[in-house]
Amino acid sequence: MTKVLVPFDFSEQAQHALAFTVRLAEKLDNIQVEVLHILEIPTSPGFGSMGTGELMPEIENQIFFIELTERRKKQLKELEESHQNKRYAFKTKLTMGNAFQKISESINQEDPDLVVMGSKGSSGMEEVLVGSNTEKVVRSAKCPVVTIKGYTDPNAIKKIVFASDFKEDSDEVGARVKRLQHLFDAELYFVLVNTPGNFESSRESIMRIKLFNTKYGFENVKAEIYNSLSEEAGIIEFAEDIKADMIAMATHGRTGFLHLITGSIAEDVVNHAKRPVWTFHTK
């Protein structure tokens, strides 16, 4: 059985992610959709260092949280009931804690084949300091993650941009991209972005793309070299220029100090692209 995990917070973006997942599940066999809702436990206003503080706001917070929990349980039960007797299996789960930590725990414990997340992206100081939960999941998840920004019909995904430098000769990457193309029965655009700081001749770039294409036996593929000031901007601009339906990228999932130094092109694209972005880790 193919298992799809959908972190769900009842937001508009989460609704779009769930709708995408359900439409995808309707056209496939043996799919289980798991909707994960996380209630973040409210922090108490607390007491001062001398033991002073307002008791009433804390009690009000607790009452509100209890009421919210019961409301979410009811909503999830109704959601589960609305998806009974479908082509796919459907279940919901309610847990409490930090959103990113609970999503990560669920990925490690449930071992899903795919995570579908809604995201509105982040910008400014939020992006500099912490980024979004979606970016963190993209960085750490061991399974593919598809990020949904708006209404997306998987049946309409017919043009996919796979962005890479094509320097990594990996059977895993080749197999994953072929499965993605087969899943949507889509035309692939292999794109390599040339930047001023990392320039190479088009001849050299095209030769490397052709070698990748030939080795893994792709069909219905176009190869493109795109010039831009940065790789992230180039990928997004190219996808916009050809009116792509999805962007696909591999990521190494760097974390900690190395991530702070190098950043992640895939995470930046996930954060800023308006289109769905499908990411997967390479070893």
PERA-V953249 format. One record per backbone hydrogen bond with DSSP energy under -1.0 kcal/mol. CO is the residue of the C=O (numbers start at 1). NH is the residue of the N-H. E is the energy in kcal/mol with one decimal. If there is no record, write none. Layout:
[[CO:NH:E] [CO:NH:E]]
This chain:
[[2:32:-2.9] [3:113:-2.4] [3:114:-1.3] [4:34:-2.9] [5:116:-2.6] [6:36:-2.1] [11:15:-2.1] [12:16:-1.9] [13:17:-2.0] [14:18:-2.5] [15:19:-2.4] [16:20:-2.3] [17:21:-2.1] [18:22:-2.7] [19:23:-2.2] [20:24:-2.1] [21:25:-2.7] [22:26:-1.9] [30:2:-2.5] [31:89:-2.9] [32:4:-3.0] [33:91:-2.3] [34:6:-3.0] [35:93:-2.3] [36:8:-3.5] [37:95:-2.3] [39:97:-2.1] [48:51:-2.0] [52:48:-3.7] [55:59:-2.0] [56:60:-2.6] [57:61:-2.2] [58:62:-2.0] [59:63:-2.4] [60:64:-2.5] [61:65:-2.4] [62:66:-2.3] [63:67:-2.5] [64:68:-2.6] [65:69:-2.4] [66:70:-2.1] [67:71:-2.2] [68:72:-2.6] [69:73:-2.3] [70:74:-2.0] [71:75:-2.4] [72:76:-2.7] [73:77:-2.1] [74:78:-2.4] [75:79:-2.3] [76:80:-2.6] [77:81:-2.4] [78:82:-1.8] [80:83:-1.1] [81:84:-1.3] [89:33:-3.0] [91:35:-2.6] [93:37:-3.0] [95:39:-2.8] [98:102:-2.6] [99:103:-2.3] [100:104:-2.5] [101:105:-2.4] [102:106:-2.3] [103:107:-2.3] [104:108:-2.3] [105:109:-2.6] [106:110:-3.0] [107:111:-1.4] [114:5:-2.6] [115:146:-2.8] [117:148:-3.2] [124:128:-1.8] [125:129:-2.7] [126:130:-2.1] [126:131:-2.8] [132:136:-1.9] [133:137:-2.4] [134:138:-2.7] [135:139:-2.0] [136:140:-1.7] [137:141:-3.2] [144:115:-2.0] [145:279:-2.9] [146:117:-2.4] [147:277:-1.5] [148:119:-2.2] [153:156:-2.0] [154:157:-1.1] [156:158:-1.1] [158:187:-2.7] [159:245:-2.8] [159:246:-1.2] [160:189:-2.6] [161:248:-3.5] [162:191:-2.1] [168:170:-1.4] [170:174:-2.2] [171:175:-2.6] [172:176:-2.4] [173:177:-2.4] [174:178:-1.9] [175:179:-2.2] [176:180:-2.1] [177:181:-2.4] [178:182:-2.4] [179:183:-2.4] [180:184:-1.5] [181:185:-1.2] [181:186:-1.5] [187:160:-2.9] [188:222:-2.2] [189:162:-2.8] [190:224:-2.9] [191:164:-1.9] [192:226:-2.3] [194:228:-2.4] [195:198:-1.1] [201:205:-2.1] [202:206:-3.0] [203:207:-1.9] [204:208:-1.6] [205:209:-2.2] [206:210:-2.7] [207:211:-2.0] [208:212:-1.9] [209:213:-2.6] [210:214:-2.8] [211:215:-2.6] [212:216:-1.7] [213:218:-1.7] [220:188:-2.4] [222:190:-3.0] [224:192:-2.0] [226:194:-2.9] [230:234:-2.4] [231:235:-2.4] [232:236:-2.0] [233:237:-3.0] [234:238:-2.7] [235:239:-2.2] [236:240:-2.0] [237:241:-2.7] [238:242:-2.1] [239:244:-2.7] [246:161:-2.6] [247:278:-3.2] [248:163:-2.0] [249:280:-1.4] [251:282:-1.6] [256:260:-1.7] [257:261:-1.8] [258:262:-2.6] [259:263:-2.8] [264:268:-2.0] [265:269:-2.5] [266:270:-2.7] [267:271:-2.2] [268:272:-1.9] [269:273:-2.9] [276:247:-2.3] [277:147:-2.5] [278:249:-2.4] [279:145:-2.5] [280:251:-2.5]]
